[in-house]
């Protein structure tokens, strides 16, 4: 018969998968000799079998009865005995901590008879009835489904009658009345009596804990924290100890260091004459843990000793729940503490200083996600009222500005010195100037990988997407949300970390960590804050350890300068299409509308010096480091006005009897001609270069002339040319011939060697599967995992996120969006094939990744394991990628297990 139940003396922290985090740590404290109330744990395996079958596993009830009998022998008390009965707590305890998400029931074993026996113990009459009312209340709400607000309403009525502020002001008679009122409430709401049989109480409590694994709040929490749904929870059944026995008793929560700042020293809260649930629920005001030294110096000294013992044993910050019963200290729980990003970095560095952990372990204790939180500004206070809207926190940070509704207005106001927030239903490439000018972007549609989100993250701009409560009226220059109307020019505040929007100006604080990176990551001065010093030391450790190089995606000289300050060792993706927007757009339109080779050549010739200037600035900023320039990728119609807008303009003039503008007519014809039902799979990338004469030659010449110019100036330009969306080696071969011919021509004209490596993006499944052949003509590969994800899954990113991603997440089709973190099984397998096949043909082939995945912490670890040479991401994610690349290369760098 399978074993489902384990005594606290039969386990340890290494059994967390089976005993849950709480049960394993209780067993570990028993093993260490700390004072833990005796008890036993029902395993997660039992829960999983119960959830799968709907019934308790065979043999579980017998094993529980056996361990309960042993517990009764150990304590000398029986469950349900009339005089001084054994009372139990029943608590959930999943593998990963889910605070407040699942159920707990205290004081199991009390009934109408045993409460009288407990009350006969001298000095325990009030305590007995207080414990019984707690059981009826917790059991009634948790197990029997009575709305907990109804219990609170009864308590509030009695407290109001007696004019007392909290439960401690109620006397014995009040508590007896409260118990009877609670039992009446249970009968009214459920149609059954509160159970008097302690065995039934225990059985139903266990089932309630099992069932709470699938409660709505638990499932939401797991999805948010990426905890698998199939783990199940353990159940811990433990002898009750009581903090509600009077002024010499109490309960508290303690940390071995401040979990908010990482500051050394014990930290926590204590509540006199209370059970632990009172501390967690916040129903009474606690006192600082240090106050316990005055109230009970002996217990305080013992607690401080245990805190030190636990931190030394776990080699990490610990979170402890404890109870003092009539002057005797009991340890009820410990776990590795959850902490803020600030605390994570400081604690890791200082534990390494104290030689509790190694520098490599310190690196494992922090994360890129935590680092990104330290880099963005935050609102200085939470006292900003209720948000008027909530959306997807797409790009973290906090921003305050006036609401604007068009890109042009954002640019205009920004030039006048105003801080602006661009509000749109969604964004498109035309909005880029406004996005650059804005402090934040707010959209009513889209998700974390929508255009607004991806571009905003790349620029380090605060972004909230998919705020469905917003009704955006672009023509009317305003939006409404939660009954509030915001007009253009009104001030709003956007929190990209929380996904919230507020009316008015919420105060901001600068990020000291961001200032550190903007200064080039120089060693902090002696007066710098401890967190900046910790970040510096851990970044040094990561850079010294990592194998992966980190480059940046940068399209302007300004982005390149910032990327280098942030530690980028080159540019892995320079997108030339962003150089065709703004004032240059008419030149692109002229190229598209050209009806002869001569007219097209003239338009391209006008674009060439502008592109050359862009390339020259980027090469100067990245002097001595590689700059990978991607040839034009998007379909040409994206550079033309909207079809509907043009059609309306032409129709309006025709309706008025006026001749439509000739340019509008020509543009409308071009847009109609170029219309594609699925542009992502249409005329773009390498196909565009092969179909539009002169387009490749113009871009390559501009780059080659910029290389020559930089070399004449004494620079060390290292340009690389990347061909996008290649499906077949023949495509790459044709483009490479044209590229090399232009490079040779510029070399002859300038007398300067302008040779550049020519490589390709692997962003289509066929390219990955035929990488061995493509490598014959490629000097390098760059994995375009955004498009590779779209084409592998058959998803159009901008369409599917809003349509059904939330459903897929709810139903467990995937735990996280494959556009956020690489899909290892599908897309990842194609990546592995491309790497292996490419290097089989060309062993020295340099391979990197330039999609958004290049800055995602989990994906960086995958790319390290696969054997890539570099990752490339937006400048603001470069520090994150550097840190994670170091963590990926550090053996044994396990993270703090604080989930």
N, C-alpha and C positions, 0 to 999 in steps of 0.2 A: 504494500500500500504506500502511496506517495506520502511524503512528509510535508506538512503545511505549516506547522507551528514550532516555534523556537523560543526557548527561554532566553532572557537577557544574558544569561551566563554562557550561552551557546553560540554566540556570534561575534562579529567585529566589523569594523568599518569597510573591510574588503568584501563584505557580503551585501553591499548596498543594492545591487540589482535584485536580490532575493528578499531582503528584509526592508527595503526602502531606506531612504536616507536617515529618517528619524530612528527607526529600529536599529539600524547598523551602528549609529552613533551612540545610542543608549547602551548597546552591548559593548561598544568600545570604552565608554566611561566606566562600566562595571569592570571590565578587564583592567582598567587603570587604577581601580580601587577608589573611585569617587563615590560619594553617597547618592545612589540612584534608587528611588522606590522600586521594589521588585515587580516584575511583570513578564509578559511574553508577547511575541509578535506573530501574527498570521501573515504569511508570505504573499508577495505580489502574484505568485503562481496561482494561489487560491482565488485571488480576485480575477485573474485572467480567465480561469476556468468558469467561474461564476458568471462573468459577463458574456462568455461564449455560449453557455448552456442555459442560463436563467435559473440555475439551481446550485446549491452549495455542493462542492466536491464531496465525493464519497469518502467518509472517514474524517472530515474536518470537524464535525461537531464532537465526535469522540475524542479527538486530539485536544480540542479546546477544553473539554470537561476534564481530561487528564491533567492538563497544565493548570487549570483552575484549582483542582484539588490539591496539587502540589503547592500552589500559592497560598491556599487556605492553611495548609499545614505549616508553612514557613511563617506566616503572620500570626497564627493562632486565632484567627477569626474566620467566620464563614460568610459567604455572600447570602444576605437575607436573614441572618440571625437577628433575633429581636434586640438583644443587648449588644451595643458597640459592634455593629456589623462591619464586615469588609466591604468597602466601597471601591469602585473602579472608575477609571477614565478610559474612554475608547476614542482613540485619535487616528486620523489618517496619517500616512507617511509614505509618499511616493518616492521613487528613485531620485527625482529632482524636486527641489522645494517648490511648492505652489502655495505660498502663504495666503490663507483665507479663502482658498478656492474650493476646499473640500471640508468635510464635516468632522466635528468633535462633539462628544457628549461626555459630560462630567457627572460624577456622583451616582453612577449606576449601582443599584442595590438598595436604594432607599424606597420605602413605601409607607403606608399609613401606620404600620406597626413598628418597623425598624426606626423610624424617625423618633418615635417616643422613647425607644431604648437608647438611642444616641443622645437624646435630650436629657436623659437621667444622669449622664456623666456630669459631675460638678463643673460649672462654668461653661457648659456646652449647649445650653438650651437655645440661645439665639443662633449659634453657629449651626445647630442641627436643622432648624427650620429654614435658615438662609440657604443651606445646602439643598434641602428638599425643593424649595421654590426654584432654584437654579436647574435642578434635574427636570422638573415638570416643564419649565420654560424651554430648555434646550432640546429635550426629547420631543416635546410637543411640536416645536417648529422644525427641527431637523428630521425626525423620524416620522412624525404623524402629519406633517405638512401644514400646520397652522401658521398663518401669516404672523411673523415675529412682531410686526407693528402692533398687532392686537394685544400681545403681552405687554409691550412697552406702554400702551395706552392705559392698561390697568394699573401698572406701576406708577405712571405719572399722576393718575387720579388720586391714589393713596398718598403719594408724596405731597401733592398739592393740598390735600385735606389736613395733613399734619405740618405743612409749611416747612418741609425739610428739603435740602438741596440734592441729596443723593441717598442711595440705599442704606448707608450706614446710620442714617437718622431714624430708620424704622425699628421699632422694638419687636419683642417676641410676638405680641398679639397681632401687630401689623403683618408680620411675616406669615403667621398662621392663616390670617384672613387672605393674604396674597396667594398662599398655596391653594386654598379652597376655590378662590376666584379663578385661578389658572386651571384647575381641574374642571371646573364648570365650563370654562372657555373651550377646553379640549373636547368635552362632550358635545357642546353646541356645534363646534366646527367639524367634527369628524364622525359624530354619531356613535362613538365608543368611549369607554372609560379609560382613564390613564392606567396602563398596566401595572398591577401590583406584584406580579411574579418577577423577581430579579433575573431569573434565567431567560424569561421572555424579553425583558429589557435588554439584556446583553445580546441576545441573538438578533433582535431587530436593530440594535445600534450597529452591530457589525455589518448587517445588510445595507444599512443606510450609508455607511462609509464606502462600501463597495459601489453602491449606486451613485454616490456623489462624484465618482471618477468621470462620469458622463454628464454631469450637470452642465448647463449652458455656460456658466462662468468658468468652469474648469476647462471646457473645450476652447473657449475664447482665449484663455490664458495660455494654454498649450500652443495654440496656433501662433500667438504673439511671440512666445519664447522658443518656438521650433522644438517643442517636446513631442516625441512620438505618441500617438494615441493608443498604441497597443501595449504599453508598459504595465498599466494597472497600478493600484496602490496597495501597500501593506496596511495592516491594522494593528495598532499597538494597544494592548490591554494592560493597564498598569495600576498598581495600588494607589489610591488617592492619598495625597498629602494636602494639608489644608492651610492656605494662607489667610483664611477668613475666620480664624479662631480668636481674634482680638488684637489689641495693640502690640503684642509681642510676636505677631505673625504678619505675613505679607508675601507679595509676589513681585517679581521683576524680570526685566530683560537687560542683559549686559553684553557689551562687546569688549574685546581685548584691546581695540583701538577705535577711534572715532570713524564710523563707516562713511561719514560724509566728507571728511577732510583727510583721513589717514593719520591724524595726529596721534602720537603714542599716548598710552594711558587708558585705564578703564573708563568706560562710557556707558550710560544706560539710564533706565528709569525704574523707579520702585514705587509700590503702592501698598500702604499699610492696610492690614485687615481686608485683604482682597485675594481672589483667585486670579490665576494667570489670564483668563479670558477678559477680566476687567481691564488689565493693562493694555492688551492688544486692541480691545474694542474702543478704548478711549472714553469710556462712560464716566470716568472720574479723572481729575487732574492728578498726574503723578508728580513725584519729586525726583530731582536728580539722584543718580546712584550714590554720589558722594554723601548725600544726606543720611544714608544707611549707616555710615560710620558713627554718626551722632546717636542714631536710634538704637543700633545694635552693633557696637564695635567688634564684638567677637565674631559674629556672623560676617561682618564686612571684611575682616582680616582673612577669614577662611575663604570667602568668595574671591578676594584678590589673589590669594594663593592658587586657587583652582583655575582662575583665568590665565595666570602665567603658565601653569602646568599644561593647560589645553593648547595655548598658542605654541608652546615649545613642542608639544607632541604632534600637533597637526601642521606645524610650520607654516601657519597662516593665521589671518584674523578670524576669530571665532565669535559666533553669536550664541549666547547662552540664555535659556529660560530657567529660572530658579524659584523655589518657594521656601519660605521660612515658616515652620510650624512650631509655635511656642518656643522660639529660640533655637530650633534645630534646622540647619540648612540642608536642603535637598536639591539635587541637580535634575531637572526634568527634560532637558534637551540641549544638544549642542550641534552646531553645523558650521561649515565654513561660511563666513558672513557675506551677504550681498553688500556691495559697496558702490559708491559713485566712481566715475572715471577718474576724478581727481584723487580719490583715496586709493584706487587701484595702482596708479603709478607711484605714488609716494610710498605706499606700503611695500610694494615689490622692491623698490630701491633700498628702503631702510632695512627690510628683512635680509637683503643681501649684505648690507653693511654689518649687520649683527651676526652674519655667518650662519643664520638659520637655513638659508637657501643659497644656492650658487648663482652667479650672474646669469647662467643659461636658464635656470629655473625662474629667475626674476623676469626674464624676457617672456617666458611662457605665461606668467601671471597677468600680463597686460594684453591688450588687443587693439587692432586697428579701429574697431568700432568705438572703443573707449577713447582712443586718440582723436578720432574725428569729432567726438562730442566736446573735447577740450578746445578744439580749434575755432569753433563758431561762437559768435556773441550770443548772449542770453539776455532775457528780460531780467531786470534786477530784482523784481519782486513778483510774487504770485498774486498780490493784492491788486488785480486789474479788472475785477469783476468777471462775469460770465462771458465766454466767447459768444459771438453772434453766429459763428459758423465753425464747423469742423470738417477737415478733409484728410487727405493722405499726406503724411509728413514726408515730402519727397526729397527735400534738400535742407539739412538742419541749419539752425541759427535763428536769429531774431532780427526783425527789421521794422522800422517805423517810417512812414512816408505818406504823401498824398496819393489818393487813388487816381489812376489814369486808365483810359480804356483803349488807347491806340498807341502803336509804336511811335508814331510821329510826335504825339503829345508827350510821351515819356522822354524822348530825346530833347524836345524843346524845353521842357521844364528842367531837365537835368542840366542843360547848358546854362540855364538861368540860376543854377545853384540849388535847386530844390531836390529833396530826396523823394523819389517816386516809387510807387508800387504798381506794377502793371497788372491789371485785372482783365482777364479774357475768358471766354467760354473754353477755348483751348488755344494753343499757339501753333504757328507754322514757321518755316524759315524766314518769311517776310518780317516776322516780329523780332528777329535777332537784334537789330539796332536798339529797339526799345528794351529788350531783355538785358542788353549790355548796360544801358543807362539806368535800369531800375535797381533798387535795393532788394526787391523781392518780386516774385511772380506768383500770382494767385489765379487758379483756373477752376471752373465749375465742373470740368470734365477731365478725364485722363487719370493715369495711375503713376506708379513710381518709375516706370520706364517710358512714359509718354514723352513727346518732344519737349514739352516744358520742363519736365523733370530731368531728362538726360542733359539738356543744354544748361539748365540752371546749376546742376551739380558740377558740370564741367567748369563753369565759371565761378563756382563757389558762391552762387547767389541763392538766397533763401527762397524756398518754393513750397507752396501747398497746392496740391492738385486734387481734383475730384471732390471739391467742396459742394456736394449736391444741394445743400441748403441755399446756395447762392443762385439768385435769378439775375443773370447779367444782361443788361440792356446796353449794348455798345452804341447804337445810334443815339439813345437817350443819355448816354454818358453817366450811367449809374448802375447800382445793383441793390437788391433787397435781400435781407436775410433776417430771420427770426423777428419779423415785424419792424425791422430797422431799415431805413433807406439811406444809402451812402451815395453821394453825388461826387462828380469829378472835382477834385480839389480838397475833399474832406480827408482828414488824417485817419489812417488805420494802422494797426500793428499786426504783424504776421509772425507767428512762431513756427518755423519750419521743423523744429524738433518734436513738437507736440501736435502739429497739424491744426492749430487753432488761429482764429482771426478775432481781433478786438477793435472796437471803435475807439478812436483817440490815440494818444501817444503813451505807450508804456516805456518806462525808462530802460535803457540798455547798458550793459557793461561790456567793455572790450575783453577779448580773450588774450590773456598774457601768453598763452602757448602759441597763438597765431602770431603775436609780435615776435616771439622767439624765432619761428620759422621764417618770417619775413626779413629778419636780420641775417638770414643765411645760416641759421643754426649755430651761431657762435656760442662758445662756452659762457654760460650765464655768470654774471657778476655775483659777488658775495651777498648782495642785498636782494637777489632774485628770490622769488617764492620757492618753497620746497618742491612744488609740483613741477615747475619749470626745470629745476635741477634734476629731478627724477626723469623727466622726459628726455633731457639732453643725454643723460648717462645711458638710458635704455636705447635711444636711437644710435648712439655710438656702438653699443653692443650689437644691435641689429645689423648695422652697416659692416661691422667687422666679421660678422658671421655669414651673411647671406651670400648665396651663389647667383641668384637672379639679379640682373641689372634692372633698374627702374627708369623708364623713359616717360615722357609726357605727351599727351595729345594737345597740340598747340597750333593755332592758326594765325597768330599775330606776333610781332616782336614783343609786345607787352606780355602776352601769355608766356612766351619763351623765356623772358627775363625772370618772371615769377616762378616758372617751373624750375629754373636753375637755382634760384634762391631756396626752393623747397627741396633741393637735392636730386633733381632729375639728371640723369646721365645721357641726355640726348632727347630727341623728339621721335616718337614711334609712329606718330600719325599727324601729318600736316594736311588738312583738308582744303584743297584749292577752291572748292565751290564757294566757301565763305568769302573768298576774295572777289567774287563776281556780284556781290550784293551792293545795296546802297546806291551811291552816285554812279557806279559802273554798270548798273543794270541796263541803261539804254544801249550801251555798247554790246552787251550780251543779246539784247533784243534785236539789234541790227544784224548780228551774226546769224541769228536764227531766221530772220526774215529775208536774208540775202538770197536773191534768185540766181546769181551768177557766182562763179568761182572768184572773180575779181572783187565783187562786193563783199563776199565772205572774207577774203584775204585782207581787205581794208579794215574790216571790223576786228579781225584777230590782231592785226598790226597795231591797232589802237589799244588793245588790251595788253599787249606784250610788255611795254615799259612799266605799266602799273603792277603786273605780276612780278616783274624783275625786281622792282623796288621792294615789294613785300618779301620776296625770297631773300633778298640781300639783308634786310633787317633781321629776319629770323636766323639766318646763317651767322650773322655777327653776334647775336645774342647767345647762340649755341656754339661759338667758335671752339674748334677742337673736339666737338662731340657730334655724333651722327644725327642727321635730320632726314627723316623718311617722308618724302612728299608723295601723296597719293594723287594720281591724275584724276581728272574730273569724273565723279561717280554718279550724281543724281541725273534723272532724265531732264532734258532741256525744258520741258513744259513747266517745271518748277520755277524757272526764272521768268515766266510770263505771268501777266495778270490773271486773276480768277476768271474762268469762263463765264460764269453767271453775271459778274460785274460788267464785263465787256458786252455781253449780249444785251443787258439792260440799257447800257449807254447807247449802243447802236440803235436799239428799238425805240428808245425815247426820242432820239433825234428824227428818226424816220416817222414816228407818229406825229411829230410837230411839223412835218413837211420839210424838214431840213436835211441836208446831205450829211450823212454820218462822217465823222472824222476819218480820214483815209488811213491814219495809223491804227486807230481802233479797229477798223475793218480788217486791216492786214493782220493785226494781232489776233483778232477773233478767228480768222481763217487758220492761222498757225496753231492756235490752241485746239481748235476743232480737229485739225489734221493730226496733231500729236497726241490726242486723247488716247489713254490706255485704260483698260478695265482693271488691270493689276500692274501699276507702274513699277512696283518693287521687282517684278519679274520681267520687265519690258526692256525698252531701249535705254540702257544705262551702263555705267562702268566701261569695261573694255569694248563692249559692243558700240557704244557711243563714239569711242575713238576710232574704231574701224569704219564707221559709217559717215562721220562728219569730216570731210577732208580738212587738213590743216590744224585741227584742234589739238592733237597730240604734239605736233611740231611746235606750235606756239608755246605751249606750257613747258616743254623740254628746253626750248631755246631760252625762254625767260629764266629758267633755273640755271642753265649752263652759263649764261651771261652773268648772272649773279655770282656764281662760283668764281668765274674769271675776275670779276670786279673785286671780290673779297681777297683773292690771292694777290692781286696787284696791290692791295692795301696792306699786305703782310699778314693776312688772316690765314686760318687753317680750316676752310669749309669742308664738311664731310657730308655732302648731299647723297641721298639714296632715292631712287625712283621706284615707285610702287604702282603696279597695274591692278586696278580693282575688278572684282567679279569675274575672274577667269574661270571658265568651265573646262576648257581643253587646252592642251599645250600648244596647239596650232594658233590659237588666239594670242597667247603670250609671245610666240615666236614672231608673228607678224608685227606686233607692237614693238618688240625688242629691236627688230631690224630698223624700224623707223627711228626709234630713240637713238640707237647707236650712230645712225647716219647724221642726225642733227648734232649730237655731241661731237662727232668728228668734224663737222662743218664749222662749229663754233671754235673748236681747238685750232683749226687752220686760220680762221679769221683773227683770233686773238693771240695766237702763239702760246697759249697756256693749256696745259693738260686739264681738261674738265671732265675726265672719265668718272662715271657714277655707277655704283652697283645697281642692277635692275632686278627687282623681285616682284612678287605678286602677293595678293591677299588670298588666303584660303577661306572662303566664306560660303561655298556651296558644297553640298554633299558629294557631287561628282568630282569636284576638285580634290577633296580629301581622299576619295577612293582611288584617284589616279595621280596622287602626289608624286609617285616615283617617276612618272613621265614628265610632269610639270617641272620637277626639280632639274631635269636636263637643261632647261633654259632659264632657271631662276637662280639668282645669287643669294636670295633669302626668301623666307616665307614670313608673312604676318597673318596671324589667324584673326579673321574678322568674326568674332563669336556672336555679335548681335545678329547679323544676317544669317550666320550658320544656324543659330537657334531658330530663327523664323522659318528657314527653309527645311530644317530637320523636323520641326514640330508641325509645319504647315500652318503656322500662326502669322497673322498680320498684327504686329505688336500693338499698334495704336488702336486697332479694332477690338482685339480679344480681351485686353485688360479690363475695359469697362463692361464688356458683354458677359463674360462668364468666369473670369479668374477668381473672383470671390467664392463662387460656387465650387470651383475645382479645389480651392484651398479648404473649404468647409468639408468637402467629401473626401479629402485626402488623396486626390489625384497627384498632387505634389505638395510638399511641405513649404516650399518657398518658390516664388516666381523664377522660372528658368532664365529670365532676363536679368535677374538680380544676381543669382549664383549659378554657376555653370551646372548644367545637367550632366552629371558624370556618366550616367549609364548610356545616354543616347548621343548627345553632342560631344561629350567627353570621349566616347569611344571613337568618334570620327577624328577628334583631335589626336588621339593616340595613333590612329592609323596614319594620319598625315605626317606626323613626326617620324614614325618608324619608316614609312615608305620613302619619304623625302630624303632621309639620311642614309637609307639603303643605296640610293642612287648617288648621293653627294654627302659623304660622312661629315664634312666640315660645314654643312648648311646651317646658317644662323636662322633661328626661328623664334619669333616673339608673338605677342598677342596685343591687339590694339583696340579691342572692344571695351565696353564699360566693365566687363568682368575683370579687366586688368587691375582695377582698384578695389575689387570685392575681396574681403579677407579670406573667406573660404575658398574662393576660386584661385587666389594666389597660391595657396597651398597645393591645389591640384596642379597648377602649371609648374610648380617646383618639382613635384613628383614625376610629371611627364617628361621633364628634361628640357623645358624651354630655356632660352638664353636671356630673355627679358620680358617684362610686362610693360605696357604703356597705358596710362590713364590720364584723367584730367589733372591739371597742376595741383589743385587743392587736395587730390587724393594721393599725390606722390608720397608724402610722409607716411600715410597709412600703408601703402604698398611696400615701402622700404621696411617698415616695422614688421609686416606680415611675412615678407620674404626672409627676414632674419629669423623669425619664429619658425618658419617652415624648415629652415636649414639647421635648427638647433635640436639635436636629439635629446629626448627626455624633457623637453620644455612643455610640461603639462600645464594647462590653465588652472586657475583657482576653480575648484568644483563648487561654485556658489549658486548653482541653479537649484 
